[in-house]
Amino acid sequence: MAYPILNRRPQSRLGNIRSGPGDPRRNIDWTMLAPVVLLGVIGAFAIYSATYWKVDADPYWFTVRQVTFLIASAVVLVIVMAFDYQVLRERAYFLYGCSIIGLMMVLSVGALKGGARLSFDFGPISFQPAEFAKPAVLVALAAYFSESRDEDMSYSKFIGGLVIVGIPTALIIVQPDLGSAFVLIVGALCVLVMAGARLRYLALISFLTIVTVAAAVVAGIVDRYQLKRITAFVNQNSTDKDLERYVFQVRYAKRAVSTGGWFGKGYLKAPLTNGKFIPVQQSDFIFSAIAEQFGMIGGGVVLGLFGLLLFRIWRVGHLSKDLFGSYICAGIFGVVLWHVFQNIGMTMGIMPVTGVPLPFVSYGGSSLLSFAIMIGLVESIHMRRMR
Amino acid sequence: MASDRRSSRLAAIGIVAMLLFGAMGMRMWFLQVVDAPALEQKVQSNKTRTQKLLPERGRIFDRYGRIMADNEKMLTVTVAWEALRDRADRLEIFGRLAPILQTTVTDLETRYAGPLGADGKPKGSKYSPLLPLPIKEDVGEDTAMYLLERSEDFPGIDVTNEWKRAYPFAPVASHIVGYLGAITENDSAQYLDLGYNLNERVGQFGVEKVYERYLRGTPGYVKYEVDSRGVILKVVERVEPIPGNDLQLSVDLNLQQFAEQALETQLRLRRFVETCQAKDAKRKSVKPQFPDCQNLKAPAGSVVMMNYSTGEVMALASYPTFDNRWFNSGISGDKFSEIFPKTDDPDKSLLVNRAIQGQYNLGSSFKPFVAFAALDTGQLPGGEDYYYLDQGEYTLVSIDKETCQMIKCIYRNALCGGGNYACRYGRVNVEDALAVSSDTFFYKIGEEIFSERGGQPILQEEVRKFGFGSSTGIDLPFESAGRVPDKESKKKLVESGVLMEGESTKYLVGDNVQLSVGQGLLAASPLQLAQAYGALANGGDVNRPLIALALLEPGTPNSDQVGVADLTKAVVALNLGTKDTIRNLNIDPAVLDPIVRGLSRVITGPGVEYDFYHSTTGERLFASYPYEDLPIAGKTGTAQGAASLPWNDSSAFAAFSLDANQPWVVSAYLEKSGYGSKAAAPVVKCMFMATIGAATVADVLPSNPLDLTATVAAPERSLPSNRCLGGAAYGGRD
């Protein structure tokens, strides 16, 4: 074994004689759940600090909703954990089909917002199929690649995987939601790497991504907003009036992060966060609220928690008893990693602005549920890693 | 098991992850530790920018704390100007917002660029460039939430809280409270000087207008530090706005509602009454060019109730009325023109407070002041013991017979005996003349006080003492001063073309004779009538009518009762309820007593015996009035209208209590509603019965939400019981 320290056997002290060491209930990875819970709590506080002034009669409006989502997500996480992920092996394509149908439906009958059809609206709750497509596509991909036991991926096998990822990605690009599409591609890349894709396959998929995005831009599917965001990213100090509002959001976010210093301005004492300057701070720019109020220390803690979470996911990918579990873990690792990097990166001006939430921290129910499902899957793999 | 390969691939992914985390960590460190001092430096050399914070407007209470004007939170959707600069962006955002906000792109574009001028170019937005552009006021909570949650889809959008005026008891007292409206172009310079933003709403009518500067409060501000690009860096200073003063009115909203109901009920009842022209000997109508008979139109009227010892106005009703909530209901311009049609017909004007703006002939209800003038100036030899033989008509004595061929020299009493001949009252003194309303007695005064004193305006000076011809000074806008006709005013009227051509520019004895019975060129408002009767009631104090009692410090709490503030916890900021006596006439009892006795007999009788018994004008109606509970004295008046047709008669009545502990004076004026004793007097009677509990007064209740589908300005309202309006009224005379 390459990493013996990671293969520590579960403790099997005397006292529990009813279940063996392989009992899933005794193999819950609490160290993976701890950062999830902490991030959720930090997120709720940060959301309150960024929204308490928004709804005059009810400063807790956003916070209460977020806490409700958190509790619902915890329930979902526990339910997913309780199932043996092996049941997904046979149902992977069914779930995949469902999410493709969901993505197609949202394109035709979804609520139109900002020129994009991203979600179904059910009264107070809206539902984004793209969020739920992420785990479904990864599971389908993992099931597909784990069917073969070859060490190296054949070209035909690769093409099949490309189709599985390509269809939902194309549907998401058409929505258009470039951020989610990239997340899916990064997740798929991780699965491909795990499944032994050759470098030229990876090069091909990167090339196809660029071509697809370029085609979407030329075809006018990617609208001017998204283009301007990229232009604004390239010219972050632009004084062009046309770019002003794309620039000023990031400029404030960066300023919020930088003026936080080591220890931050203190909770609810931050002039930018509590002075209502950063649009949609509670969802996409929540990290700026944390960094301004809790400084480098607070931002570092959040980054550290994500690092710990990713490490534990990565570790489960290593421990999994089968390739199916490893592939799922790798995909989810990629998705979470990309969410964190993309979101915090855009807050600090090293990535262009796309509407990608910070897992467990940002305000929003669909993404919370989606991440709860994914962590539940990883946990399920961990719990059943013993043969 | 390919554990090793799996490990190496996982290691590759892990390394990528570590690189990304490293990049994030570096960036954060760079931003916070390396970049921050440079930014702090930048902050030193910043400019500031100030945003205004609007205060909550003061509330308006009735005398017992019922909340007549309140404030509700209003959610307003705004968009940052920066997000709208690009025309294509703007049209796209507007296009998406319009259906959500149930408005049109054109409307939004007008808010952005202002209305189109004559050259087809927009004139510039009226909204402040420093504040985000408000694109829709008063949106629902759900719409606001929808937009806030999806603000990434609508760049620059925000929802702010503003105050919206609410009138919980509307339409009761709409004419008193008034309404808010946009600042008009004419007033814009004045309001800008006072520190207003041009998109603020200001009082345009009622006490909302008069007390605007107290109700508005003091705006606060936020001072921001901005960088060279005008981007906000931080808040330098925040001064919270100070809410406006609350206003306590003198009005009792229960009585106010009762007055409005009584007035409207009575006007509607009068419309069922048919009146016919007088017939000549051949039983033909006197004026054949007009129809014989016609229903009364009874289109409009007003009622005033005051406390005559303090001047406090208890109720002040005007009909037709309107619901002042229309003015902030957000209805379209077309809908507004439907509800408030532009009309040249004075009968239909809604936005006129007839109680203070009405310019009416008072008819015989003016006679007590003519009697005062006669007694006060010694015009009647022997004063109250002077008797005159009323034979039904009066011939001018100061005009020679030849001139009388050309002008009218014979003036007649009102008609008796079914309208066939002028009434004759026989030997009457001033008291009798008031009681039965003998015109000839006053014609004589009107002529002689003019002709025997060299045409001096003696009568005018005497009646002006009671406030006729000058504004009462009530704190309501657009009050008219009215007119006591004299040389100057008649000349002006003729020159300005109000009077027919051919009318003499001179003030003639005939004008004075007309004035003596409250006809002709006299113009007075029902409020002036009440003020003047109040002076008779209290022995000569002409008090300025008070509509407001006090300005209160902001923040009067609500009581447990819905729609009522707890005035026991109110702090008075400025007392407005101090009795304000404009003039103290100190009327000699020898002058006052016969007048008051005459007015009492109007209510109680007896009349005079000549040929047969002539009852007083109010005797029959007030037979059903509980006089012992609250003795009152009053006088009817019938003002003749166009062509002296009976359906153009307007009805006046004013009365006051004889009990100084219940110092009420009430006047009512019902346009084109018939005789004074038939239309106005029952309304006044109801008011007095209401004060002593003899008529059912409904408690005023917070009203239902404004029905936006309605097509009239105010719903129909009626008295809970119109029994108090009843009682036989003596017809035919006033």
HADDOCK unambig.tbl for C-alpha pairs under 7 A between the chains (distance, minus, plus):
assign (segid A and resid 2 and name CA) (segid B and resid 4 and name CA) 6.93 0.50 0.50
assign (segid A and resid 113 and name CA) (segid B and resid 153 and name CA) 5.98 0.50 0.50
assign (segid A and resid 114 and name CA) (segid B and resid 153 and name CA) 4.27 0.50 0.50
assign (segid A and resid 114 and name CA) (segid B and resid 154 and name CA) 6.17 0.50 0.50
assign (segid A and resid 190 and name CA) (segid B and resid 13 and name CA) 6.91 0.50 0.50
assign (segid A and resid 193 and name CA) (segid B and resid 9 and name CA) 6.49 0.50 0.50
assign (segid A and resid 194 and name CA) (segid B and resid 6 and name CA) 6.53 0.50 0.50
assign (segid A and resid 194 and name CA) (segid B and resid 9 and name CA) 5.65 0.50 0.50
assign (segid A and resid 194 and name CA) (segid B and resid 10 and name CA) 6.77 0.50 0.50
assign (segid A and resid 242 and name CA) (segid B and resid 86 and name CA) 6.32 0.50 0.50
assign (segid A and resid 244 and name CA) (segid B and resid 82 and name CA) 6.88 0.50 0.50
assign (segid A and resid 245 and name CA) (segid B and resid 82 and name CA) 6.31 0.50 0.50
assign (segid A and resid 245 and name CA) (segid B and resid 83 and name CA) 6.10 0.50 0.50
assign (segid A and resid 257 and name CA) (segid B and resid 31 and name CA) 6.95 0.50 0.50
assign (segid A and resid 257 and name CA) (segid B and resid 32 and name CA) 6.51 0.50 0.50
assign (segid A and resid 258 and name CA) (segid B and resid 31 and name CA) 4.82 0.50 0.50
assign (segid A and resid 258 and name CA) (segid B and resid 32 and name CA) 4.02 0.50 0.50
assign (segid A and resid 258 and name CA) (segid B and resid 35 and name CA) 6.77 0.50 0.50
assign (segid A and resid 258 and name CA) (segid B and resid 36 and name CA) 5.22 0.50 0.50
assign (segid A and resid 259 and name CA) (segid B and resid 32 and name CA) 6.44 0.50 0.50
assign (segid A and resid 259 and name CA) (segid B and resid 36 and name CA) 5.75 0.50 0.50
assign (segid A and resid 260 and name CA) (segid B and resid 32 and name CA) 6.68 0.50 0.50
assign (segid A and resid 261 and name CA) (segid B and resid 32 and name CA) 5.14 0.50 0.50
assign (segid A and resid 261 and name CA) (segid B and resid 33 and name CA) 6.46 0.50 0.50
assign (segid A and resid 271 and name CA) (segid B and resid 234 and name CA) 5.90 0.50 0.50
assign (segid A and resid 271 and name CA) (segid B and resid 235 and name CA) 6.86 0.50 0.50
assign (segid A and resid 272 and name CA) (segid B and resid 234 and name CA) 6.59 0.50 0.50
assign (segid A and resid 280 and name CA) (segid B and resid 151 and name CA) 6.29 0.50 0.50
assign (segid A and resid 280 and name CA) (segid B and resid 152 and name CA) 6.30 0.50 0.50
assign (segid A and resid 296 and name CA) (segid B and resid 32 and name CA) 6.89 0.50 0.50
assign (segid A and resid 318 and name CA) (segid B and resid 7 and name CA) 6.61 0.50 0.50
assign (segid A and resid 337 and name CA) (segid B and resid 17 and name CA) 6.82 0.50 0.50
assign (segid A and resid 341 and name CA) (segid B and resid 20 and name CA) 6.69 0.50 0.50
assign (segid A and resid 345 and name CA) (segid B and resid 24 and name CA) 6.52 0.50 0.50
